[in-house]
Amino acid sequence: MHEPRHLVVVANRLPVRRTDDGWERSPGGLVSALEPAVRDSSTTWVGWTGVPDEPLDGFEHDGVALRPVMVTADEQQRFYEGFSNGALWPLYHDAIFVPRFDDGWWDAYVAVNERFAERTAEVAAPGATVWVHDYQLQLVPRLLRRRRPDLRIGFFLHIPFPAQELFLRLPWRAELVDGLLGADVVGFQTAVGADNFRLVARRLLGARLEPRAVVLDGHRTRIGTFPVGIDAARVHEIAARPSTIARAEAIRAELGRPRTVLLGVDRLDYTKGIEVRLRAYRALLEAGRIDPATTVFVQIAQPSRDEAPGYAETRTLVEQTGQFVFPANHAVLAHMLRYRFEVGTR
């Protein structure tokens, strides 16, 4: 029997959150997506707790060694709310909110990426595989390679990588591309994102393109498309549980036993198009394509990133749309008795 390989996951957040009773597994999509890989490896996870100025020693949870990285309150504002979610997020999504480019935000982004790289270099075993995740940590692969050339480094971007015309607006575009090319493998959700990255690597850094790789200064980085799926077997098992079936029946009864339930479960984010979804539902009602007597639409939206640019405006827009999007006629008023718009609380 071989010993499980040492995997170091590096992500902005640790896979746990604090409760009154200690720590519990976070419900986020990244944690769920990585669970199979973490389960099959001897894993160390490097990340932030989400609480500013919280120094913590390493600890274990569900067999995973957790190694916190401290982020100050000022860095939370500039690195996380600022550069990550005020500049990169809208730029990468080509969103309706204009990205803001701020030197102070960039300085904090560099400082926090340096700290993540340093912490990872400290905890990774010789020859370990390091898997860095997402747009908050795009400098880490290069910074880590300078410290630990023995490591195998992968990076995965969980959001789109934009077209050249968008990415070239970013003042620090070359630094981010160079940071990613410190990895041995860079993965994207779609082939379009992978192609976009290859083109900007050649344009900005003069990298040589190969069919499945980018070569810069003699280092070859494999570029691939690895769309994240779900654990279908686990979801099927949960759906088949008697408790799940009973809960589903109770919810349907609470909604008036409609024939069709349209369900949206999203983080409250301007990239999700929740207000567009509500207007589309109104259009279907007005066109008579759905029957309000047999159809119910439930939208659950979880607020997040309230301090980041655009998020407070989005929450207000979604709440107003949910309340006032339907025209005042009898058919829709009857439907409104069956309509539920829920905004989750943290």
C-alpha positions in Angstrom: 0.0 0.0 0.0 1.3 3.5 -0.9 1.1 6.3 1.6 -1.6 8.9 0.5 0.1 11.7 -1.5 0.6 15.0 0.3 -1.8 17.6 -1.2 -1.8 21.2 -0.2 -4.9 23.1 -1.1 -4.4 26.9 -1.1 -7.6 28.9 -1.2 -8.8 32.3 0.0 -10.9 30.7 2.7 -10.5 27.7 4.9 -13.1 25.0 4.4 -14.6 25.6 7.9 -16.5 28.4 9.6 -16.7 29.2 13.3 -19.8 28.4 15.3 -20.7 28.6 19.0 -19.6 25.0 19.4 -16.3 25.3 17.5 -15.8 24.8 13.8 -18.1 23.3 11.1 -17.7 22.6 7.4 -18.4 25.5 5.2 -21.3 25.1 2.7 -19.5 26.8 -0.2 -19.2 25.4 -3.7 -15.4 25.2 -3.7 -15.4 23.1 -0.6 -17.9 20.7 -2.1 -16.1 20.5 -5.4 -12.8 19.6 -3.7 -14.2 17.1 -1.2 -13.4 14.0 -3.3 -9.7 15.0 -3.8 -9.3 16.0 -0.2 -10.8 12.7 1.0 -8.3 10.6 -1.0 -5.2 12.5 0.0 -3.2 13.5 3.0 -4.3 17.1 2.8 -3.2 20.4 4.3 -5.4 23.4 3.6 -4.0 26.9 3.6 -6.5 29.8 3.9 -8.1 32.6 5.7 -10.7 32.2 8.4 -12.8 35.1 7.1 -12.3 37.0 10.3 -9.8 39.9 10.1 -6.9 40.2 12.4 -7.4 36.7 13.8 -4.1 34.9 14.4 -4.6 31.2 14.8 -2.3 28.2 15.2 -2.8 25.3 12.8 -5.5 22.7 13.7 -7.3 19.7 12.3 -10.9 19.3 11.2 -12.3 16.1 9.7 -8.9 14.7 9.0 -7.6 17.8 7.2 -4.7 19.9 8.5 -5.8 23.5 8.5 -3.2 26.2 8.4 -4.7 29.7 8.7 -3.3 32.8 7.1 -4.0 36.1 8.8 -5.6 39.0 6.9 -5.8 42.3 8.6 -9.0 44.5 8.6 -7.3 46.9 6.2 -6.3 44.1 3.9 -9.8 42.7 4.0 -11.1 46.0 2.6 -8.3 46.5 0.0 -7.3 43.0 -1.0 -10.7 41.2 -0.7 -13.5 43.8 -1.0 -11.3 46.0 -3.1 -9.0 44.4 -5.7 -10.5 40.9 -5.7 -14.2 41.9 -5.8 -14.1 45.5 -6.9 -11.6 45.1 -9.8 -11.2 41.4 -10.8 -14.7 40.1 -10.3 -16.6 42.6 -12.5 -13.8 42.7 -15.1 -13.6 38.9 -15.4 -17.4 38.6 -15.7 -17.8 41.5 -18.1 -20.4 42.7 -15.6 -22.6 45.8 -15.6 -20.6 47.4 -12.8 -17.4 49.1 -13.9 -14.2 47.7 -12.3 -12.2 50.1 -10.3 -8.4 50.1 -10.5 -6.7 51.4 -7.3 -2.9 51.3 -6.6 -3.6 50.7 -2.9 -5.8 47.8 -3.6 -3.1 46.2 -5.8 -0.5 46.7 -3.1 -2.7 44.8 -0.6 -3.3 42.1 -3.2 0.4 41.6 -3.6 1.1 41.6 0.1 -1.6 39.0 0.9 -0.5 36.7 -2.0 3.1 36.9 -0.7 1.8 35.8 2.8 -0.1 32.9 1.3 2.9 31.8 -0.7 5.1 32.0 2.4 2.7 30.0 4.5 2.4 27.3 1.8 6.2 27.1 1.4 6.4 26.4 5.2 3.9 23.6 5.4 4.3 21.7 2.1 6.3 18.5 2.3 9.2 17.9 -0.1 7.8 17.2 -3.6 4.2 17.9 -2.5 1.4 18.8 -4.9 0.1 22.2 -4.3 -3.3 23.2 -5.7 -4.0 27.0 -5.7 -7.5 28.2 -6.3 -9.2 31.2 -7.8 -8.9 34.8 -8.7 -7.9 36.1 -5.2 -4.5 34.2 -5.4 -3.3 34.5 -9.0 0.2 35.6 -7.9 0.8 32.7 -5.6 2.1 30.1 -8.2 5.1 32.3 -9.2 5.8 33.4 -5.7 5.7 29.9 -4.4 7.9 28.5 -7.2 10.6 31.0 -6.3 10.5 29.7 -2.7 10.0 26.0 -3.4 11.0 24.8 -6.9 10.6 21.2 -5.8 6.8 21.5 -5.6 4.3 20.5 -8.3 2.0 23.5 -8.6 -1.5 23.6 -10.1 -3.9 26.5 -10.3 -7.6 26.5 -11.1 -9.7 29.5 -11.9 -13.3 29.0 -10.9 -14.7 32.1 -12.8 -14.4 33.0 -16.5 -11.1 34.3 -17.9 -12.0 37.4 -20.0 -11.3 38.2 -23.6 -8.2 40.2 -24.5 -10.1 43.4 -24.9 -11.3 43.2 -21.4 -8.2 41.9 -19.7 -5.9 44.5 -21.3 -7.8 47.2 -19.3 -6.1 45.9 -16.1 -3.0 47.9 -15.3 -1.3 44.9 -13.6 -2.3 42.4 -16.4 1.3 41.3 -17.1 2.0 40.6 -13.4 -1.1 38.4 -13.1 -0.3 36.4 -16.2 3.3 35.9 -15.0 2.0 34.8 -11.6 -0.2 32.1 -13.1 2.6 30.8 -15.4 4.6 29.9 -12.3 2.3 26.9 -12.1 2.9 23.5 -13.9 -0.8 23.3 -14.8 -3.4 26.1 -15.1 -7.0 25.0 -15.4 -10.1 26.8 -16.6 -13.8 25.9 -16.6 -14.2 26.4 -20.4 -12.1 26.2 -23.6 -12.9 29.8 -24.3 -11.3 30.8 -21.0 -8.2 28.7 -21.7 -7.9 30.2 -25.2 -8.2 33.7 -23.8 -5.4 33.1 -21.3 -3.1 31.6 -23.9 -3.5 34.6 -26.2 -2.8 37.2 -23.5 0.3 35.2 -22.4 1.7 35.5 -25.9 0.7 39.1 -26.3 1.9 40.4 -22.9 4.9 38.3 -22.1 5.9 36.9 -25.5 5.3 33.3 -24.3 5.5 30.5 -26.9 2.3 28.7 -27.5 2.1 24.9 -27.9 -1.0 22.9 -28.6 -1.7 22.2 -24.9 0.9 24.4 -23.1 2.5 27.9 -22.8 6.3 28.1 -22.5 7.9 31.1 -20.8 11.6 31.3 -20.0 12.0 27.6 -20.5 9.2 26.7 -18.1 6.3 24.8 -19.6 2.8 25.3 -18.2 0.1 23.0 -19.3 -3.2 24.8 -20.1 -6.3 22.7 -19.7 -10.1 22.8 -19.4 -11.4 21.0 -16.4 -15.1 21.9 -15.8 -16.2 21.3 -12.2 -19.1 19.0 -11.8 -21.0 17.6 -8.8 -20.8 14.4 -6.9 -23.8 12.9 -8.7 -23.8 9.7 -6.7 -23.8 11.6 -3.4 -26.6 13.9 -4.6 -28.7 10.9 -5.7 -28.1 9.2 -2.3 -29.3 12.4 -0.4 -32.3 12.7 -2.7 -33.4 9.1 -2.0 -33.3 9.5 1.8 -36.7 9.2 3.4 -36.0 12.4 5.3 -35.4 14.3 2.1 -38.5 12.9 0.4 -40.6 13.9 3.5 -39.1 17.4 3.6 -39.8 17.9 -0.1 -43.4 16.8 0.3 -43.8 19.2 3.2 -42.4 22.1 1.2 -44.7 21.3 -1.7 -47.7 21.2 0.6 -46.7 24.6 2.1 -46.6 26.0 -1.4 -50.1 24.8 -2.2 -49.2 21.6 -3.9 -48.3 23.1 -7.3 -47.7 20.9 -10.3 -44.4 22.8 -11.1 -42.0 24.5 -8.7 -39.3 26.7 -10.3 -36.5 27.1 -7.8 -33.5 29.4 -7.8 -30.8 29.2 -5.1 -28.0 31.7 -5.6 -25.6 33.9 -3.8 -26.9 37.5 -4.1 -24.5 38.7 -6.8 -25.0 40.9 -9.8 -23.5 38.2 -12.1 -26.4 35.8 -11.2 -29.1 37.7 -13.1 -31.7 37.3 -10.4 -33.7 40.4 -11.2 -33.6 39.4 -14.9 -35.0 36.0 -13.9 -37.9 37.7 -12.0 -38.7 39.9 -15.0 -38.6 36.9 -17.3 -41.1 35.1 -15.0 -43.4 38.0 -15.2 -43.2 37.9 -19.0 -44.1 34.2 -19.0 -47.2 35.0 -16.8 -48.2 37.9 -19.1 -47.9 35.8 -22.2 -50.0 33.0 -20.6 -47.2 30.5 -21.1 -47.4 29.4 -17.4 -50.4 29.0 -15.2 -50.2 30.8 -11.8 -52.6 28.3 -10.4 -50.2 25.4 -11.0 -46.8 27.0 -11.0 -44.8 28.5 -8.1 -41.4 30.3 -8.4 -39.2 30.3 -5.3 -36.0 32.3 -5.3 -33.6 32.0 -2.4 -30.8 34.6 -2.5 -28.0 34.6 0.1 -26.5 38.0 0.7 -22.7 38.3 0.5 -19.9 40.8 0.1 -22.1 43.7 1.2 -19.1 46.0 1.4 -17.9 45.3 -2.2 -18.8 47.8 -4.9 -22.1 47.0 -6.6 -23.5 44.5 -4.0 -25.6 46.8 -1.9 -27.2 48.2 -5.1 -27.8 44.7 -6.4 -29.6 43.6 -3.2 -31.8 46.7 -3.3 -32.6 46.1 -7.0 -33.5 42.4 -6.5 -35.7 43.1 -3.4 -37.6 45.9 -5.3 -38.0 43.7 -8.4 -39.3 40.9 -6.3 -41.9 43.2 -4.7 -43.0 45.3 -7.7 -42.2 43.4 -10.9 -45.7 42.0 -11.4 -48.5 44.1 -13.1 -51.6 44.9 -11.0 -54.2 42.7 -12.6 -56.4 40.0 -11.2 -54.6 37.0 -12.6 -51.2 38.1 -11.2 -52.7 39.2 -7.9 -54.1 35.7 -7.5 -50.7 34.4 -8.4 -49.0 36.7 -5.9 -50.7 34.7 -3.1 -48.7 31.7 -4.3 -45.4 33.6 -5.1 -42.6 33.5 -2.6 -39.4 35.6 -2.7 -37.0 34.8 0.0 -33.8 36.7 0.8 -31.7 34.7 3.1 -29.9 36.1 6.2 -26.3 35.4 7.0 
